[in-house]
Amino acid sequence: MEKYLRNIDQQIEFNKGKNILLDETDLSLKFVDDTINAILMIKNISDDSEKILIDYAVDKALGEFCRMNQYYTFNSSAINGLRIIYSNLFSSIRTNENRIEFISKNHYKYLKQWLLKTNPFAEKIYTNADLDVKPVACSEYSVELQMTVLKIDLKDMMEPVLDIGCGKQGHFVNYLCKQGIEATGIDRFSISGCNLVKADWLEYNYGMDIWGTVISHLGFSNHFKHHHLREDGNYIEYARKYMQILKSLKIGGRFHYAPDLPFMEIYLDKRQFQIDRCEISDFDIHTTVITRLK
């Protein structure tokens, strides 16, 4: 099993950074020799092992797509579609009805179709781009930087805390827990644990009157602003979730986020929410802190 997992890593690494939306990728996106050798042996694995490999391949593929462009959005339906693509790939390998070259070409054709269906804006960005594209990536920032940008003072932080888009390792959440502060983090690539939840922030159930503090550094609001500016953006769903997040706060609870969202904040009921916006020195962004009043 380990060699198959390593092979998936090698295959993803080989195609890393290549523009799948170019027709020329038919010549550049392909199975490496180790993958071809693994294909010849994969018929011998069990159904349970195959499921593990499919899930692993899906996670790795999603990770690579989002590494290339953090604004790609993949909901549960999109992820299920990707899982079907990899299930069909394994089925094609098992039945051995076609040559490996044909299987490889079809696989990347289906991936391209899936990406265009789930994130149609990618066609405008990458169709005429180079074969190797520069990532539009995000980073897991230091605790100190996040506290500075988000205007967080641990002494005034109401519990429990929710970090939306906490990053795979959840550094800020782990830091808060070590300080004795009850905290949870959600992220689509989070390593699930007692304080970290692997979840899409548009599908997560925030609840009502639960959180003392909600934070999101260059996460939820950054993507909301991106969708607000896009012609095909999912801004309506982001607006709904934004209001759900505010309603999930306890009375007196705060939502700290950057960048700010003036196109939403202007419509908030000032009787229910206090809005504090500030510039961050050395950074070309504004931070907003929303306090729920009632």
N, C-alpha and C positions, 0 to 999 in steps of 0.2 A: 504493500500500500504506500509506504513512504516514497518509493521510487516513482510512483505515478504522481504523487503530490508534487515532488520535486520537478517532474517533467512539466506539469502544468505551470509551475513557476518559470521554468526555462522558456516555455512557449510564449507566455505573456511577456517576458523580458525581451525575447527576440523581436516581437512586434511593437515594442514599447515606443510610443511617440509617433507612430506612423498614421497618416491621414487615411482613415478607412473610407472616406467619402470620395476619394479620387478613383477614377477608373483604372489608373495605373497600379493601384494597390493589388489588382489581380496578379501582378507579377512580383510584388514585394511581400504581401501578406501570405504566408504559407506555413505549412508544418515543417518544423526542423527535423533533422535526422532522428534525434532521440524520440520525438513524438511518433514518427513513422515506425520505429522499432517497438515502441510501447503499444501502438495500434495492433501490431502483429500478435501481441500477447494478451491483449485486454479481454479477449473472449473467455479467458479462463477465470475471471474474477466473478464473485457472487453478486447477486442483485443488490444486497445491502452495501457492498463495497462500491458498486457503481453509483448508488445514490449519494454516498459520501463524496465521491469524485465530482459528480455533477454539481452538488452544493458548493464544493470548494472552487470549482471552475467559475461558477456564477459569481461568487463573492470576489474572486480575483479579477474577473472581467469588469465588474461594476467598479471596483477600486481603481482600475486603470482608466476607465472612461472618466471617472470623476477626478482623477489626477490630472487628466488632460484639460478638463473644463469643470470647475467646481459648480457651475450653474446648470449642469445637466441635472435633470430631475427624473427619478425613477420611483414611481409609486409601486404598490403591491402588484397591480395588474402588469406593469412593465417588467417587474422582476420575474413574475410567473411566465411572461412571454419569453424572457431570456432563458429561463430554466427549460422551457419547451425546446428551444433551439439546441441547447446542450444535450437534452435527452434524445432528440432526433439525431444529433451527431453520434452519440454512443450507439444508438440503434443501427445507424448506417454502418458503423464500424463492426458491430457484432454480426450483422447479416452478410457483410462482405459482398454486397451486390454490385458495387461500383469501385472503380480504381480510386486509390488514395488521393490522387491529384483532383479528381472530380469531387470527392467528398470535401476536400479542403476548399476548393473554389466555391462550392455551394454554401459551406459554412460561413465564409466571410461575406457572401452575398446576402445571406439571411441576417447576419449581424448588422450590415449596412442598412437594410430595410427596416430592421427593428429600431435602430438609432434614429432614423428619419421619422419614423412613426411616433416615437416617444418624445423626441426633442427636435421638432421640425425646424427650429431656428438654426440648427447646426448646418443645414444646407447652405444658408446664406453666408455663413462664416467660413466654411471649409471647402466648399466645392471648387473654388478657384485658388485655394491656398497651396502651399508647398506640400511635398510628400511628407516631410518631417515638420510637425507643427510644435509651436511653443506652448507649453501648458498654461492654462488660466487656472492656477492652483491656489489652494489655501494652506495656511500653516497652523500649527498648534502653538499658540503664543505663550510666553512665560506668564506665570502668575502675577508677577510684579507689574508687567505691562498691562495686563487685563484690569487689575485693580486700579491702576492710574487712569486708564482710558474710561472705564465704566464708573469712576467716582465711587468706589466701594470702600467703606470703613467697616472693618469686621466688628467693631464695638457696637455699631448701629444696625447690624445685619439681622433682620428678623428671620427666624427659621419656620419651616424647612426651606431649603434653597433648591432651585431648579436651574441647571445650566443647559440652555438650549443650543445644541451644536457644540458639545463639550470637547469634541475631538476623540480620536480613537483611544488614546490613553487616559483621557479625562484628568489631566494634570491639576486643573483648578479644583475639580470636585475632590480629588484625593487630598489636595492641600487643605481644603475646608474640613474634611473629615478628620484629618490629623489635628486640627485646631479644636476638635470637639463640636463642630457645627454639623448639624444634620443636613446632608446635601445629596442630590441625585443629578445625574447627567444623562442627556439623551443625545445620540448621534447615529447617523445611518451606518457608520462604520465602527461604532463603539464595541469594545470587547466586553460583552455582557458579564456583569458581576453583581454583587450586592448593592452597589451604588451607581453602576453604569448600565444603561438600557439601550439596546440596539433598536432604534426606532426612527421613522421619518417624522419630522416635526409637523408636517401637514396632516399626518394620520394619528398622531399621539393624542390620547385623551388627557387633557390638562385638569379636568375636574372643575369644581366650583368651590371658592373660598378655601383653598388648600394651601397655597404657597405664601410664605412670608416674603420671599425674595425670588425674583426670576431674573436671570442674566443671560445676555447673548452678545458676545463680542465678535463683530464682523461675521455674524451668522445669519440669524433669521431676518433681521432688518436689512442686511446687505442684499440678501436674495429677494426680499420683498421689493426693494427699490429697483433691482434688476428687472423683475417681472413687471413692475409698474411702467418702466420705460420701453418694454418690448411690445411690438404690435400683437404678438401672439401670447403675451405673458399671462400667467395664471394669477393675476392680481386680485381677482374676486375671492378666490379661496384663501389667499394670503390675508386679505382684509378680514375675512371671517375668523381665521385663526388668531389674528392679532387681537380681536375683540374677545375671543375665548380666553386668551392668555391673560388679558386684563381682568376678566371676570373670575379667573382662577386664583387671583390674589386675595389674601385676607384683607380685612379692613386695616389700613395702615401699611399694607404691603407695598413693595416697590418692584417695578420692572426697569432694570438698567439695560440699555442697549446702545450700540453704535454700529453704523451711522444712524442719524436721526431720520424720522419719517414725517416731515412737515406736512405732506399732503394728506396724512391720516390724523396727525395730532391736532390740526386745525378744527376738526369736526368732533373732538371729544367733548363730552359734557363737563364743563368746568366745575359743576356742583359735585360730580362723582370722582373726578380725577384732577390731581395737581400735576402740572407739566413743568419740569425744570430742564432747560436745555443749556448746554455750555460748550464753548470751544475747548479743544485740547491742544495745548501748546506743542509745537513740533509735529503735529499731525493735521492733515488737511481734512478733518472730519469733525462733526459735532456729536456729542453724546446727549441722550435724553434719559431722564429718570422720571417715570410715571408713578405717582403715589395714589393708591386707591383711597378715596375719602369716605365713601359709603357704599 
